[in-house]
Amino acid sequence: MDSDSELYVNTRHIQKNKRPLFFGAVALKKNYVSFHLMPIYVQPQLLESISPELKARMQGKSCFHFTRVNKPLFSELAALTKNGFASYKEQGFV
């Protein structure tokens, strides 16, 4: 899905339910922006090195909410996303 308010990214890996494996998404909500990163749901150990500040932004097991721009946390989230992609690649999902 790619719209003005949402971007969803799937992998080419087809699961047993015949659907592609979800990688991540960004969604603009009324009061915040959500960033979903499925590799951390599949491999929770990816979260072991995140800062307490980024951990405080977590909602559930694989989603982060932001109400304002925070460049240091965005940089950390970018590194986490890169590590998540590498984890998916290692598992043969991408």
C-alpha positions as CSV (number, residue, x, y, z in Angstrom):
1,M,0.0,0.0,0.0
2,D,1.3,3.4,-0.9
3,S,-1.0,6.4,-0.2
4,D,-0.7,9.9,1.1
5,S,-1.0,8.6,4.7
6,E,0.4,5.1,4.6
7,L,3.3,3.1,3.2
8,Y,3.4,-0.7,3.7
9,V,6.3,-2.8,2.5
10,N,6.1,-6.5,2.0
11,T,8.8,-9.0,1.1
12,R,8.6,-11.4,-1.9
13,H,8.6,-14.3,0.6
14,I,5.2,-16.0,0.5
15,Q,4.1,-17.5,3.8
16,K,2.1,-20.7,4.3
17,N,-1.1,-18.6,4.3
18,K,-0.2,-17.6,0.7
19,R,0.4,-14.0,1.7
20,P,3.7,-12.0,1.4
21,L,5.7,-11.6,4.6
22,F,5.3,-8.1,6.0
23,F,8.4,-6.0,6.5
24,G,7.3,-2.6,7.8
25,A,5.1,0.4,7.5
26,V,4.8,4.1,8.2
27,A,1.4,5.6,8.9
28,L,0.4,9.2,9.5
29,K,-2.2,9.3,12.2
30,K,-4.1,12.3,13.6
31,N,-1.7,13.0,16.5
32,Y,1.4,10.8,15.7
33,V,3.3,8.9,13.1
34,S,3.6,5.1,13.6
35,F,6.5,3.1,12.3
36,H,6.0,-0.7,12.2
37,L,9.0,-3.0,11.9
38,M,8.1,-6.7,11.7
39,P,11.7,-8.1,11.8
40,I,11.8,-7.2,15.5
41,Y,8.6,-9.2,16.1
42,V,10.3,-12.2,14.4
43,Q,13.7,-11.6,16.1
44,P,13.1,-9.8,19.4
45,Q,16.8,-9.9,20.2
46,L,17.2,-7.1,17.7
47,L,15.8,-4.8,20.4
48,E,18.6,-5.7,22.9
49,S,20.8,-2.8,22.0
50,I,18.2,0.0,21.6
51,S,18.2,3.0,23.8
52,P,15.7,3.5,26.7
53,E,14.5,6.6,24.8
54,L,13.6,4.6,21.7
55,K,12.1,1.8,23.8
56,A,9.8,4.3,25.4
57,R,8.4,5.0,21.9
58,M,7.3,1.4,21.5
59,Q,3.7,0.5,21.3
60,G,3.3,-3.3,21.3
61,K,6.0,-5.6,20.0
62,S,6.9,-4.0,16.7
63,C,5.6,-0.5,16.5
64,F,7.0,2.9,17.4
65,H,5.0,6.2,17.8
66,F,6.4,9.7,17.3
67,T,4.7,13.0,17.9
68,R,7.6,15.2,16.8
69,V,10.9,14.9,14.8
70,N,13.7,13.4,16.8
71,K,16.8,13.0,14.6
72,P,18.8,11.0,17.1
73,L,16.0,8.5,17.6
74,F,15.3,8.4,13.8
75,S,19.0,7.6,13.2
76,E,18.7,4.8,15.8
77,L,15.5,3.6,14.1
78,A,17.2,3.6,10.7
79,A,20.0,1.4,12.1
80,L,17.4,-0.9,13.6
81,T,15.6,-1.1,10.3
82,K,18.9,-1.9,8.5
83,N,19.6,-4.7,11.1
84,G,16.1,-6.0,10.6
85,F,16.6,-6.2,6.9
86,A,19.9,-8.0,7.4
87,S,18.1,-10.4,9.7
88,Y,15.3,-11.1,7.1
89,K,18.0,-11.6,4.5
90,E,19.9,-14.0,6.7
91,Q,16.7,-16.0,7.1
92,G,16.1,-16.0,3.3
93,F,13.0,-13.7,3.4
94,V,14.6,-11.1,1.1
